[in-house]
């Protein structure tokens, strides 16, 4: 695969002092942890959308944003012709700023992120303080409780996973839930409730179920997944780790020193997705455990997104699980989003470094359940009709 190099006309944006050289990694704002300008940008993120902003700084960043989309948005890297669409959107945005002269953060960002995301089919793409993709979908709503909760009802094991985001001390809760797999898979019937799970890292769920899949099982879409990598790791790791260091002044254990310090002679390349947070390979030790052959139902709704959606699809593929509930949110075609600051305005934008192919487009559409149910259906109702729900999909599939 060819390296993504920095064009000569980008030299005026500056060079990083202690990170990857500009020849490979881009300007200092992509991201050099030693750059004091970045810390000032990080500090500005606590401001609200109505805080004052200078629209001229955003106009100055238009060229940098075009460059960022061309070299760091995986959809544009894989299909450079898409840069025509993104360049046009950015140009119109800059022209609009010049004529309207907005004075607030929200006014300067406007609908930029929404327009870029829709043009690329990327539901993840987000610009801080800007308009969001307005999709109303049926969801369970607020459901307070631990990130991973295990109960038993009517002899059915229930795994309620509210998030896969392991930050803020949640990592230990998710790990403990995943490590309880041996007991969970002694049950013949299992419900995995992913309603409202907006994603994070689906390796928690793969750690939970992978010891119990058939040894011939392979991940769906892995061979079609592509990711931007550097130093043998997806760039989401070292870039996001730097961002966390700037914002939180701490870096979680999964972001190791190796991820933070790519080699100076390294380059960013496109590789087949392997061993990253969303699509790591699964290996089984012979005789380690028996393939679980029970029945599984996975509950989804309009709040199930990103790694919550990939978890549902992985369980469906691994165990022929029946998906019940409401259509999911629809942000899975791209993943491993990386935060960047633009160099003058400090505008923060999330850009995906991974492209996934599940056989059909899901972003802005969602995963359709095998058996539709209101998102608010209580778990006791699902357990009491478990066989009926499971057999409904089976009957429909073979009718």
Order of alpha helices (4+ residues) and beta strands (2+ residues): alpha-alpha-alpha-alpha-alpha-alpha-alpha-alpha-beta-beta-beta-alpha-alpha-beta-alpha-beta-beta-alpha-alpha-beta-beta-alpha-beta-beta-beta-beta-alpha-alpha
